[in-house]
Amino acid sequence: MNFKLVLASNNRGKLAELQQLFSPLGIALVTQGELGVSEADEPFHTFIENALAKARHASAATGLPALADDAGLCVHAFGGQPGVQTAYYATRFGYPKSDANNVKALLEQMQGVADRRAAMVSTLVAVRHPDDPEPLVAVGRVQGLITEEPVGTNGFGFDPVMFLPAFGQTFAQLPTDIKNANSHRGKASAQMAELMRTQWLSEGH
């Protein structure tokens, strides 16, 4: 079975990563930008609500099934913040938006904080159509500790300060293939591929 799925993102790296997972299922991914779809508003405070809003928006604009993700860093000592505002974290403290400034701001805010626990969370939502009453939802979560300073040069975002006790390294120290297989997005993507296989494809949708 072959069908086209619109990805509610214009991130080429994300597209390539997901395409690799979904192509064995006969699913062809296309970004919403390629189809002339504008970015959806993300007014909510939870990953699942924002991902659902993005998926519905892309599906409504294209008439295709849609897949969207929302992801971020949830710091235990901050009650789960920055959460859905992860990409803009640095701007809260007067810095321009960038990965490096996000890391700098986080380390400044965590000075003297003993509880370094944090989780990287990725929530994927897929809909067959905008009014799908049963969206597929997959959540990938990686628990770790925020380091005192950046370590490693791979990856992006908060990868250099996200220490993974299971590996004894930060995300930014791991080889790309190992990182992708064990990352929050990697876990959510594998779950989503399985959900699509069992719930959409096997039922002949």
C-alpha positions as CSV (number, residue, x, y, z in Angstrom):
1,M,0.0,0.0,0.0
2,N,1.4,3.4,-1.0
3,F,0.1,6.7,0.2
4,K,1.4,10.2,0.6
5,L,1.6,11.9,4.0
6,V,2.2,15.6,4.6
7,L,4.8,16.5,7.2
8,A,3.8,19.6,9.1
9,S,7.3,20.9,9.1
10,N,9.8,22.4,6.7
11,N,12.9,20.9,8.5
12,R,14.8,18.9,5.9
13,G,16.8,17.0,8.5
14,K,13.5,15.9,10.2
15,L,12.1,14.9,6.8
16,A,15.1,12.7,5.9
17,E,15.1,11.0,9.3
18,L,11.3,10.2,9.2
19,Q,11.3,9.2,5.5
20,Q,13.9,6.5,6.3
21,L,11.5,5.1,8.9
22,F,8.3,5.3,6.9
23,S,9.5,4.3,3.4
24,P,9.4,0.6,4.3
25,L,5.7,1.1,5.0
26,G,5.1,2.5,1.5
27,I,4.5,6.0,2.9
28,A,5.9,8.9,1.0
29,L,6.5,12.1,3.1
30,V,6.3,15.6,1.7
31,T,6.8,18.8,3.6
32,Q,4.0,21.2,3.9
33,G,6.2,23.9,2.4
34,E,6.5,22.0,-0.8
35,L,2.7,22.0,-1.0
36,G,2.4,25.8,-0.2
37,V,1.0,25.3,3.3
38,S,1.7,28.1,5.8
39,E,2.9,27.2,9.3
40,A,0.2,26.7,11.9
41,D,-0.3,28.7,15.1
42,E,1.0,26.9,18.2
43,P,-0.9,28.7,21.0
44,F,-1.0,25.8,23.5
45,H,1.1,24.8,26.5
46,T,1.4,21.1,25.8
47,F,3.3,19.2,23.1
48,I,0.3,17.1,22.2
49,E,-2.0,20.1,21.6
50,N,0.5,21.9,19.5
51,A,1.3,18.8,17.4
52,L,-2.4,18.1,16.9
53,A,-3.0,21.7,15.8
54,K,-0.1,21.5,13.3
55,A,-1.3,18.1,11.9
56,R,-4.9,19.3,11.5
57,H,-3.8,22.5,9.8
58,A,-1.6,20.6,7.3
59,S,-4.3,18.0,6.6
60,A,-7.0,20.7,6.1
61,A,-4.9,22.6,3.7
62,T,-3.8,19.6,1.5
63,G,-6.6,17.0,1.9
64,L,-3.9,14.5,2.8
65,P,-3.1,12.6,6.0
66,A,-0.7,14.6,8.1
67,L,2.1,14.1,10.6
68,A,3.4,16.7,13.0
69,D,5.7,16.8,16.0
70,D,6.3,19.1,18.9
71,A,9.4,18.6,21.0
72,G,11.3,20.3,23.8
73,L,13.3,20.1,27.0
74,C,11.5,19.7,30.3
75,V,13.6,20.6,33.3
76,H,12.4,19.0,36.5
77,A,13.5,21.8,38.8
78,F,11.6,24.3,36.6
79,G,8.3,22.4,36.7
80,G,8.8,21.0,33.2
81,Q,9.8,24.3,31.6
82,P,10.8,25.4,29.0
83,G,8.7,22.7,27.4
84,V,6.8,23.9,24.3
85,Q,8.8,27.2,24.4
86,T,12.2,25.5,24.2
87,A,13.2,27.1,20.9
88,Y,12.6,30.6,22.3
89,Y,14.1,29.9,25.8
90,A,16.9,32.4,25.5
91,T,14.6,35.3,24.5
92,R,13.1,35.2,28.0
93,F,16.4,36.4,29.3
94,G,17.1,39.1,26.7
95,Y,19.2,36.9,24.3
96,P,18.6,36.6,20.6
97,K,17.0,33.3,19.6
98,S,19.7,30.6,18.9
99,D,20.8,27.2,20.1
100,A,24.0,28.6,21.6
101,N,22.1,31.2,23.6
102,N,19.5,28.7,24.7
103,V,22.3,26.6,26.2
104,K,23.9,29.7,27.8
105,A,20.6,30.9,29.3
106,L,19.8,27.4,30.7
107,L,23.2,27.0,32.4
108,E,22.9,30.5,33.9
109,Q,19.4,29.7,35.2
110,M,20.7,26.4,36.7
111,Q,23.6,27.8,38.5
112,G,23.4,26.6,42.1
113,V,20.5,24.2,41.3
114,A,21.2,20.8,42.7
115,D,18.4,18.9,40.9
116,R,19.8,18.5,37.4
117,R,17.2,16.1,36.1
118,A,15.6,16.9,32.7
119,A,13.9,15.1,29.9
120,M,13.9,15.6,26.1
121,V,10.4,14.9,24.9
122,S,9.1,14.4,21.4
123,T,5.4,14.1,20.7
124,L,4.2,12.9,17.2
125,V,0.6,13.2,16.1
126,A,-0.9,11.8,12.9
127,V,-4.4,12.4,11.5
128,R,-6.1,10.8,8.5
129,H,-8.1,13.9,7.9
130,P,-8.6,17.2,9.8
131,D,-11.5,15.8,11.9
132,D,-10.0,12.4,12.6
133,P,-11.5,11.4,16.0
134,E,-8.7,9.0,16.7
135,P,-5.3,10.7,16.0
136,L,-2.3,8.4,16.4
137,V,-0.1,9.7,19.2
138,A,3.5,8.6,19.9
139,V,5.7,10.0,22.7
140,G,9.4,9.5,23.0
141,R,11.1,10.6,26.2
142,V,14.8,10.5,27.2
143,Q,15.7,11.1,30.8
144,G,19.0,12.7,31.6
145,L,20.9,15.3,33.6
146,I,21.9,18.9,32.7
147,T,25.7,19.2,32.7
148,E,27.5,22.2,34.3
149,E,29.0,23.1,30.9
150,P,28.6,22.0,27.2
151,V,30.3,18.8,26.2
152,G,30.6,17.4,22.7
153,T,30.2,18.9,19.2
154,N,27.6,16.6,17.5
155,G,23.9,17.4,17.4
156,F,22.1,20.6,18.0
157,G,19.8,22.4,20.5
158,F,20.4,21.3,24.1
159,D,22.4,18.1,23.0
160,P,25.7,19.4,24.5
161,V,24.3,19.8,28.0
162,M,22.0,16.7,28.0
163,F,24.0,14.0,29.8
164,L,22.7,10.4,29.4
165,P,23.7,8.2,32.4
166,A,23.0,5.1,30.3
167,F,25.8,6.1,27.9
168,G,28.0,8.1,30.2
169,Q,28.0,10.9,27.6
170,T,25.9,13.8,26.4
171,F,23.8,13.6,23.2
172,A,26.4,15.8,21.5
173,Q,29.1,13.1,22.2
174,L,27.2,10.2,20.7
175,P,27.7,9.1,17.0
176,T,24.7,10.3,14.9
177,D,23.3,6.8,14.3
178,I,23.4,5.9,18.0
179,K,21.9,9.2,18.9
180,N,19.1,8.9,16.4
181,A,18.2,5.4,17.5
182,N,18.1,6.4,21.2
183,S,16.8,10.0,20.9
184,H,13.4,11.2,22.0
185,R,12.5,11.8,18.3
186,G,13.9,8.4,17.3
187,K,11.8,6.6,19.9
188,A,8.6,8.5,19.0
189,S,9.2,7.9,15.3
190,A,9.6,4.2,15.7
191,Q,6.4,4.1,17.8
192,M,4.6,6.1,15.2
193,A,5.7,3.8,12.3
194,E,4.4,0.8,14.3
195,L,1.1,2.6,15.0
196,M,0.6,3.4,11.3
197,R,1.5,-0.1,10.3
198,T,-1.0,-1.8,12.7
199,Q,-3.8,0.8,12.8
200,W,-3.8,2.4,9.4
201,L,-2.2,0.1,6.9
202,S,-3.4,-3.3,8.2
203,E,-7.0,-2.1,8.3
204,G,-6.8,-1.0,4.7
205,H,-7.2,2.7,5.3
